[in-house]
Amino acid sequence: MTDPAVAVRPAGVPLPYRVVEGTVEAPDVATIVLEPVSVALPPFAPGQFAMVYAFGVGDIPVSVCGIDGRRLTHTIRAVGAISGALQRVRPGETVGVRGPFGTGWELPAAAGRDLLVVAGGIGVAPLRPVVLDALAAPERYGQLNVLIGARMPRDLPYAGEVADWQAGGARVLVTVDRPDAEWTGDVGVVTTLLERAVFDPCESAAFVCGPEVMIRATARDLVHRGLDADRIRVSLERTMHCGTGHCGHCQLGPLLLCRDGPIVSWSRAQSLLAVREL
């Protein structure tokens, strides 16, 4: 029997969700927590995304960075009219949400392995559920490594959570491109942190999200260190528009990323990312 609290309706029809919490992560980044006004969308898997609608402005694809029962958490960087409108919503306001869309990280397939979570900038958002799931069930995995690169210290999302991840058993390393006067940590690109990650290449799984140049460099470095390309999963978030694979904006070779991605193995993505995005 269908759960009456879960919506059964066309993918193109958004459901109203109310903002119940809002957190400023950086000058242009905010995290919002949503709960359904009435019925909820079907459950999301880590790595999947929703189309989030700012009423009167439009909708955009946004990865789910937190899944807590009927609640959804999204971290949004303001880069345009729609993302700017969503980044400014406040508790009590309502947005539209449809989904779930896309493929997930497939974390259960990594059971028994060391985990490498490698994030560049806002790419840590879709990877946050991987970290939280792994910390919640440490007996399922080996060493959890979380490597994060940010432009500046102030641009680091979830800065308040990093210490909790470390205390929970993760090995967390953070680097920035441009340090400020108070920064005492690493400086440089995120791939420089791989040398200090603790993992067995033959018994590891990697999850990578960030700018394409960072994804390519990280995946190639991991393969060079002995990690099988099939056990490296990357998020390919080129321009997505409709969320259902109909408009073709997100085509990458034979893939429509909103349908066949955004999460794919590096063995599948490697040749496709050799073609520069226009």
The 8 nearest C-alpha neighbors of each residue, nearest first, counted from 0:
[[1, 2, 3, 5, 4, 7, 6, 41],
 [2, 0, 3, 5, 7, 4, 6, 41],
 [1, 3, 4, 5, 0, 6, 7, 38],
 [4, 2, 5, 1, 6, 38, 0, 7],
 [3, 5, 38, 2, 39, 6, 37, 40],
 [6, 4, 39, 38, 3, 2, 40, 41],
 [5, 7, 40, 39, 38, 8, 4, 41],
 [6, 8, 5, 9, 40, 41, 1, 3],
 [7, 9, 6, 10, 12, 11, 13, 40],
 [8, 10, 11, 12, 7, 13, 97, 6],
 [11, 9, 12, 97, 98, 8, 13, 243],
 [10, 12, 9, 13, 97, 243, 8, 98],
 [11, 13, 10, 9, 97, 14, 8, 96],
 [14, 12, 97, 96, 95, 11, 15, 10],
 [13, 15, 96, 95, 97, 16, 12, 40],
 [16, 14, 95, 94, 36, 35, 93, 96],
 [17, 15, 35, 36, 34, 94, 93, 33],
 [16, 18, 93, 33, 34, 92, 36, 91],
 [19, 17, 33, 90, 91, 92, 32, 20],
 [18, 20, 90, 32, 33, 17, 91, 34],
 [21, 19, 32, 90, 31, 18, 22, 33],
 [20, 22, 31, 30, 32, 89, 90, 23],
 [23, 21, 30, 29, 24, 31, 20, 28],
 [22, 24, 29, 25, 28, 30, 21, 26],
 [23, 25, 29, 156, 28, 22, 157, 30],
 [26, 24, 28, 154, 27, 23, 153, 29],
 [25, 27, 28, 24, 23, 154, 153, 29],
 [28, 26, 77, 25, 76, 29, 86, 24],
 [29, 27, 76, 25, 24, 75, 26, 23],
 [30, 28, 23, 24, 75, 22, 86, 74],
 [29, 31, 74, 22, 73, 21, 75, 23],
 [32, 30, 21, 73, 20, 72, 33, 74],
 [31, 33, 72, 20, 19, 71, 18, 21],
 [34, 32, 18, 71, 17, 70, 16, 19],
 [33, 35, 70, 16, 17, 69, 36, 71],
 [36, 34, 16, 37, 39, 38, 17, 15],
 [35, 37, 16, 15, 17, 34, 38, 39],
 [36, 38, 35, 39, 4, 15, 16, 14],
 [37, 39, 4, 5, 6, 35, 36, 40],
 [40, 38, 5, 35, 6, 4, 69, 41],
 [39, 41, 6, 5, 42, 98, 38, 97],
 [42, 40, 5, 39, 43, 6, 99, 98],
 [43, 41, 40, 44, 99, 69, 68, 66],
 [44, 42, 99, 47, 41, 45, 66, 63],
 [43, 45, 47, 103, 46, 42, 104, 99],
 [46, 44, 103, 128, 47, 104, 43, 129],
 [47, 45, 103, 104, 125, 44, 102, 48],
 [48, 46, 103, 101, 102, 45, 100, 44],
 [47, 49, 62, 100, 63, 61, 99, 60],
 [50, 48, 98, 61, 99, 60, 97, 51],
 [49, 51, 60, 97, 59, 96, 58, 61],
 [52, 50, 96, 58, 59, 95, 49, 60],
 [51, 53, 58, 95, 57, 94, 54, 96],
 [54, 52, 56, 57, 94, 85, 58, 55],
 [53, 55, 56, 52, 94, 57, 95, 93],
 [54, 56, 57, 53, 52, 58, 81, 84],
 [55, 57, 53, 54, 81, 58, 80, 52],
 [58, 56, 52, 53, 81, 55, 54, 59],
 [57, 59, 52, 51, 50, 53, 81, 60],
 [58, 60, 50, 51, 61, 52, 240, 81],
 [61, 59, 50, 49, 51, 48, 62, 239],
 [62, 60, 48, 49, 50, 59, 63, 51],
 [63, 61, 48, 125, 47, 64, 49, 73],
 [62, 64, 73, 48, 65, 72, 125, 47],
 [65, 63, 125, 124, 73, 72, 127, 128],
 [64, 66, 72, 63, 128, 71, 67, 73],
 [67, 65, 71, 70, 68, 72, 64, 63],
 [68, 66, 70, 69, 65, 71, 72, 34],
 [67, 69, 70, 66, 71, 42, 34, 65],
 [68, 70, 67, 34, 39, 71, 35, 66],
 [69, 71, 34, 67, 68, 33, 66, 72],
 [72, 70, 66, 33, 32, 65, 34, 67],
 [73, 71, 32, 65, 64, 31, 63, 33],
 [74, 72, 63, 64, 31, 30, 75, 62],
 [73, 75, 30, 29, 124, 31, 64, 72],
 [74, 76, 29, 28, 86, 30, 73, 77],
 [77, 75, 28, 27, 78, 82, 29, 86],
 [76, 78, 83, 82, 27, 79, 86, 28],
 [77, 79, 76, 82, 83, 80, 27, 81],
 [80, 78, 82, 83, 81, 77, 84, 76],
 [79, 81, 83, 82, 84, 78, 56, 77],
 [82, 80, 84, 83, 79, 57, 56, 85],
 [83, 81, 77, 85, 84, 79, 80, 86],
 [84, 82, 77, 86, 80, 81, 85, 79],
 [83, 85, 81, 87, 82, 86, 80, 53],
 [86, 84, 82, 87, 88, 83, 53, 81],
 [85, 87, 83, 84, 29, 88, 75, 82],
 [86, 88, 84, 85, 83, 89, 29, 82],
 [89, 87, 85, 86, 92, 84, 90, 18],
 [88, 90, 92, 91, 87, 21, 18, 20],
 [91, 89, 18, 19, 20, 92, 21, 88],
 [90, 92, 18, 17, 19, 89, 93, 20],
 [93, 91, 90, 18, 17, 89, 88, 94],
 [92, 94, 17, 16, 18, 15, 91, 95],
 [95, 93, 16, 53, 52, 15, 17, 54],
 [94, 96, 52, 15, 13, 14, 51, 16],
 [97, 95, 51, 13, 14, 50, 52, 15],
 [98, 96, 13, 50, 49, 14, 10, 12],
 [99, 97, 49, 100, 10, 50, 40, 96],
 [98, 100, 49, 43, 48, 47, 97, 41],
 [101, 99, 98, 48, 47, 49, 242, 257],
 [100, 102, 258, 47, 257, 260, 261, 259],
 [101, 103, 260, 262, 47, 261, 46, 259],
 [104, 102, 46, 47, 105, 45, 262, 44],
 [103, 105, 46, 106, 45, 262, 232, 102],
 [106, 104, 103, 107, 108, 109, 45, 46],
 [105, 107, 108, 109, 104, 129, 110, 45],
 [108, 106, 109, 110, 105, 104, 139, 111],
 [109, 107, 106, 110, 105, 111, 204, 104],
 [110, 108, 107, 106, 112, 204, 111, 140],
 [111, 109, 139, 140, 107, 112, 108, 106],
 [110, 112, 140, 139, 141, 109, 113, 202],
 [113, 111, 203, 202, 141, 140, 110, 109],
 [112, 114, 141, 203, 142, 198, 140, 143],
 [115, 113, 143, 204, 203, 205, 144, 142],
 [116, 114, 205, 144, 145, 206, 117, 143],
 [115, 117, 145, 206, 205, 144, 146, 207],
 [118, 116, 146, 207, 147, 145, 115, 206],
 [119, 117, 123, 147, 208, 122, 209, 207],
 [118, 120, 209, 148, 122, 147, 149, 208],
 [121, 119, 149, 122, 148, 209, 123, 118],
 [120, 122, 123, 124, 119, 209, 156, 76],
 [123, 121, 209, 208, 119, 118, 120, 124],
 [122, 124, 118, 126, 121, 125, 127, 120],
 [123, 125, 64, 122, 127, 126, 121, 74],
 [126, 124, 64, 62, 127, 46, 123, 63],
 [127, 125, 123, 129, 124, 128, 130, 122],
 [126, 128, 130, 124, 129, 64, 125, 123],
 [129, 127, 131, 130, 126, 45, 64, 65],
 [130, 128, 132, 126, 127, 131, 133, 45],
 [129, 131, 127, 133, 128, 132, 134, 126],
 [130, 132, 128, 134, 133, 129, 135, 127],
 [133, 131, 135, 129, 134, 130, 128, 136],
 [132, 134, 130, 136, 135, 131, 137, 129],
 [135, 133, 131, 137, 136, 132, 130, 167],
 [134, 136, 132, 133, 131, 137, 130, 167],
 [137, 135, 133, 134, 138, 139, 132, 140],
 [138, 136, 139, 134, 140, 133, 135, 141],
 [137, 139, 136, 140, 141, 111, 133, 135],
 [140, 138, 137, 110, 111, 136, 141, 133],
 [141, 139, 111, 112, 110, 138, 137, 113],
 [140, 142, 113, 112, 111, 143, 114, 139],
 [141, 143, 113, 114, 144, 198, 140, 197],
 [142, 144, 114, 169, 113, 170, 115, 141],
 [145, 143, 170, 115, 169, 114, 171, 116],
 [144, 146, 171, 116, 170, 117, 115, 172],
 [147, 145, 117, 172, 173, 171, 116, 118],
 [148, 146, 173, 118, 119, 117, 189, 172],
 [147, 149, 119, 189, 174, 175, 173, 120],
 [150, 148, 120, 175, 151, 155, 154, 119],
 [149, 151, 176, 175, 177, 154, 120, 152],
 [150, 152, 177, 154, 175, 153, 149, 178],
 [153, 151, 154, 155, 175, 178, 149, 150],
 [152, 154, 151, 155, 25, 26, 156, 150],
 [155, 153, 25, 151, 152, 149, 156, 150],
 [154, 156, 153, 152, 149, 158, 157, 120],
 [157, 155, 24, 158, 154, 25, 121, 123],
 [158, 156, 160, 159, 155, 24, 161, 124],
 [159, 157, 156, 160, 161, 155, 24, 162],
 [158, 160, 157, 161, 162, 163, 156, 24],
 [161, 159, 163, 157, 158, 162, 164, 165],
 [160, 162, 164, 163, 158, 159, 165, 157],
 [161, 163, 165, 164, 160, 166, 159, 158],
 [164, 162, 166, 160, 165, 161, 167, 159],
 [165, 163, 167, 161, 162, 166, 169, 160],
 [164, 166, 169, 162, 167, 163, 168, 171],
 [167, 165, 163, 168, 164, 162, 169, 161],
 [166, 168, 164, 165, 163, 169, 134, 162],
 [169, 167, 165, 166, 170, 164, 134, 143],
 [170, 168, 165, 143, 164, 144, 171, 167],
 [169, 171, 144, 165, 145, 143, 168, 172],
 [170, 172, 145, 169, 165, 146, 144, 173],
 [171, 173, 146, 145, 147, 170, 192, 174],
 [174, 172, 147, 148, 146, 185, 171, 175],
 [173, 175, 185, 148, 186, 187, 189, 147],
 [176, 174, 149, 186, 150, 151, 148, 177],
 [175, 177, 150, 187, 186, 151, 178, 149],
 [176, 178, 151, 175, 150, 179, 186, 152],
 [179, 177, 182, 151, 175, 152, 176, 180],
 [178, 180, 182, 181, 177, 152, 151, 153],
 [179, 181, 182, 178, 183, 177, 152, 151],
 [182, 180, 179, 183, 178, 152, 184, 153],
 [181, 183, 179, 178, 180, 184, 152, 185],
 [184, 182, 181, 185, 178, 180, 179, 186],
 [185, 183, 182, 174, 186, 173, 175, 178],
 [186, 184, 174, 175, 173, 187, 183, 172],
 [185, 187, 175, 174, 176, 184, 178, 177],
 [188, 186, 176, 175, 174, 189, 185, 191],
 [187, 189, 190, 191, 148, 176, 174, 175],
 [188, 190, 148, 191, 192, 174, 147, 187],
 [189, 191, 192, 193, 188, 217, 216, 220],
 [192, 190, 189, 193, 188, 194, 187, 195],
 [193, 191, 190, 194, 195, 189, 196, 146],
 [194, 192, 196, 195, 191, 190, 189, 146],
 [193, 195, 192, 196, 191, 190, 197, 224],
 [196, 194, 193, 192, 197, 191, 172, 198],
 [195, 197, 193, 194, 144, 198, 192, 170],
 [198, 196, 195, 142, 144, 199, 170, 143],
 [199, 197, 113, 200, 196, 203, 142, 114],
 [198, 200, 202, 201, 203, 113, 197, 112],
 [201, 199, 226, 225, 203, 202, 198, 224],
 [200, 202, 199, 203, 226, 225, 227, 198],
 [203, 201, 112, 199, 200, 113, 204, 198],
 [204, 202, 113, 112, 200, 114, 199, 201],
 [203, 205, 230, 114, 109, 231, 115, 113],
 [204, 206, 115, 231, 114, 116, 232, 230],
 [205, 207, 116, 232, 233, 231, 115, 117],
 [208, 206, 233, 117, 118, 116, 232, 214],
 [209, 207, 122, 118, 234, 233, 119, 214],
 [208, 210, 119, 122, 118, 214, 213, 120],
 [211, 209, 213, 212, 214, 119, 208, 122],
 [210, 212, 214, 213, 215, 209, 235, 272],
 [211, 213, 215, 214, 210, 216, 209, 217],
 [212, 214, 216, 210, 211, 215, 217, 209],
 [215, 213, 211, 217, 212, 216, 218, 209],
 [216, 214, 212, 218, 213, 217, 219, 211],
 [215, 217, 213, 219, 214, 218, 220, 212],
 [218, 216, 220, 214, 219, 215, 190, 213],
 [217, 219, 221, 215, 220, 216, 214, 222],
 [220, 218, 222, 216, 221, 217, 215, 223],
 [219, 221, 223, 217, 218, 222, 216, 224],
 [220, 222, 224, 218, 223, 219, 226, 217],
 [223, 221, 226, 225, 219, 224, 220, 227],
 [222, 224, 220, 221, 225, 219, 226, 218],
 [225, 223, 221, 222, 226, 220, 200, 219],
 [226, 224, 222, 200, 223, 227, 221, 201],
 [225, 227, 200, 222, 221, 224, 201, 228],
 [226, 228, 229, 230, 222, 225, 231, 201],
 [229, 227, 266, 265, 231, 230, 222, 226],
 [230, 228, 266, 227, 264, 231, 265, 232],
 [231, 229, 204, 228, 227, 232, 205, 264],
 [232, 230, 205, 228, 265, 229, 264, 204],
 [233, 231, 264, 206, 263, 265, 205, 207],
 [232, 234, 207, 262, 263, 208, 206, 264],
 [233, 235, 262, 261, 208, 236, 207, 263],
 [236, 234, 261, 237, 233, 262, 260, 256],
 [235, 237, 261, 234, 238, 256, 239, 249],
 [236, 238, 249, 235, 239, 256, 276, 251],
 [239, 237, 249, 248, 236, 240, 250, 256],
 [240, 238, 249, 248, 237, 257, 241, 242],
 [239, 241, 242, 248, 238, 59, 246, 60],
 [240, 242, 243, 246, 239, 244, 245, 257],
 [243, 241, 257, 240, 244, 239, 100, 50],
 [242, 244, 241, 245, 258, 257, 100, 10],
 [245, 243, 258, 257, 255, 242, 246, 247],
 [244, 246, 243, 247, 241, 242, 248, 255],
 [245, 247, 248, 244, 241, 240, 243, 249],
 [246, 248, 250, 249, 245, 244, 255, 240],
 [249, 247, 246, 250, 239, 238, 240, 255],
 [248, 250, 239, 238, 247, 256, 255, 237],
 [251, 249, 255, 247, 254, 248, 252, 256],
 [250, 252, 254, 253, 255, 249, 271, 256],
 [251, 253, 254, 250, 271, 255, 274, 272],
 [254, 252, 251, 255, 250, 271, 259, 256],
 [255, 253, 251, 252, 250, 256, 259, 260],
 [254, 256, 250, 258, 259, 249, 257, 244],
 [255, 257, 260, 259, 261, 258, 249, 254],
 [256, 258, 242, 101, 260, 255, 244, 261],
 [257, 259, 101, 256, 255, 244, 260, 243],
 [260, 258, 256, 255, 254, 257, 101, 261],
 [261, 259, 256, 262, 102, 101, 257, 258],
 [260, 262, 235, 256, 234, 236, 101, 257],
 [263, 261, 234, 260, 102, 233, 103, 104],
 [264, 262, 232, 233, 260, 261, 265, 234],
 [263, 265, 232, 266, 267, 229, 231, 233],
 [266, 264, 268, 267, 228, 231, 269, 232],
 [265, 267, 228, 264, 229, 268, 269, 231],
 [268, 266, 265, 264, 269, 263, 270, 271],
 [269, 267, 265, 271, 266, 270, 272, 264],
 [268, 270, 265, 271, 272, 266, 267, 273],
 [269, 271, 273, 272, 268, 267, 274, 266],
 [270, 272, 268, 273, 269, 274, 252, 251],
 [273, 271, 274, 269, 270, 268, 275, 215],
 [272, 274, 270, 271, 275, 269, 268, 215],
 [275, 273, 272, 271, 276, 270, 251, 252],
 [276, 274, 273, 277, 272, 271, 211, 212],
 [275, 277, 274, 237, 272, 251, 211, 273],
 [276, 275, 274, 237, 238, 251, 248, 249]]
